[in-house]
Amino acid sequence: MNSASSPLSGARKLRVGVSIFVRKGEQSLWENGIYQNCIFLVMLLMRSPLVESTCLVAGGGGGEPADAKKFLADSPVPLIDMNEAANTLDVMIEMSAQLSREWVIAFRERGGKVVSMRVGNDYVIDIERMVFDKSHGLLITGAPYHEIWTLPEYEVTCQPYFESLFRCPVRLMPHLWSPLVLEREAAKLPEGKRFGYQPGRRRWRAGVFEPNICMVKTSYVPLLACEAAHRDNPDMLEHVFAYNTFHLKEHVGFHGFARSLDIVRHGLASFEGRFPFCQVVASDVDVVVSHQWENAQNYVYYEALYGGYPLIHNSHLIGDCGYRYHGFDCEEGGQALQRAYAEHDANFDAYRRTANALIAQLDPESDANVALYTDAIARLFDPS
């Protein structure tokens, strides 16, 4: 590798890779948000004035680039393997696939810079997996990263955690999102189905999309918010679809919780599996009811807002978008749901304008976001 000692000194531009988990067999960009995050990051890097070329790097799951041919058919950049990355890149951003300590050390010895981009609430995930004897999450390999990049939503729980664990600077970076992947999925909808909020329904169908695999995003508060709204106005909700809960239906605790709710006893709620967001909202959902704990930036928020769907949420990081309640206050969540039902159709145009302003701030190709990431890359070579 011919290292670029400082991209600010007139040396050649940089070759930058982003790791992505590739396994053998079928994969989907909709399995989790991190795969889309990889796509959005390389979209940004393609516009950086410091970057000559960018690529995705297959790793982590035993798969080869050939295994991702369908999975990454629409990727704007090529996919290479770890060996090629080691010999050709100047900067490696660990994101979806974790890099081994040995690989990082060898890459650094050749002059490369290594960043770990942490886009999950690793503190909570790691604690849960240790306490409840689950398979590991983040591995503490001792890999010598130059920097950790993470998101504003993790400033409280994860920034000090990462600083202590990795013994290197931690930088908060903008969250990125583009409707590109969503629009491609929406284009595949069957005839007669269209992504986007449809005003005028007398009773609303609520969708709850929390993954229920970690306590930072679960269905409990959204279901209780729907319950509170239903108790106040029994004619408002036609149905409540709790997605990503099918695996919980036979759990004694969840079963007892669900059976205590009027929305279940009155036959309004059902517990579903996992499906792509745009497919189910196009058919069955009028309002998205959500909850998070220290995880206030979520793609499902942006997808709902982009489609004009009323979003009931407790996030402090999406400005004036949607209908906000605070913390774990499910009663206030029910009030926010009722306010949305009363106001959304009449205020739809203003709602869309507010949402579009947020979405523009998330754009991976915006000048502001490109400049911020470009500056962070430059500082890897010249901290001053």
Buried (B, 14 or more C-beta within 10 A) or exposed (E): BEEBEEBEEEBEBBBBBBBBBBBEEEBEBBBBBBBBBBBBBBBBBBBBEBBEBBBBBBBBBEBBBEBBEEBBEEBEBBBBBBEBBBEBBBBBBBBBBBBBBEBBEEBBEEEBBBBBBBBBBBBBBBBBBEEEEEEEBBEEEEBBBBBBBBBBBBBEBBBEBBEEBBEBBBBEBBBBBBBBBBEEBBEEBEEEEEBEBEEEEEEBBBBBBBBBBBBBBBBBBBBBBBBBBBEEBEEBBBBBBBBBBBEBEEEEEBBEBBEEBBBBEEEBBBBBEBBBBBBBBBBBBBBBBBBBBBBBBBBBBBBBBBBBBBBBBBBEBBEEBBBBBEEEBBBBBBBBBBBBBEBBBEEBEEBBEBBBEBBEBBBBBBEEBBEBBBEBBBBBBEEE
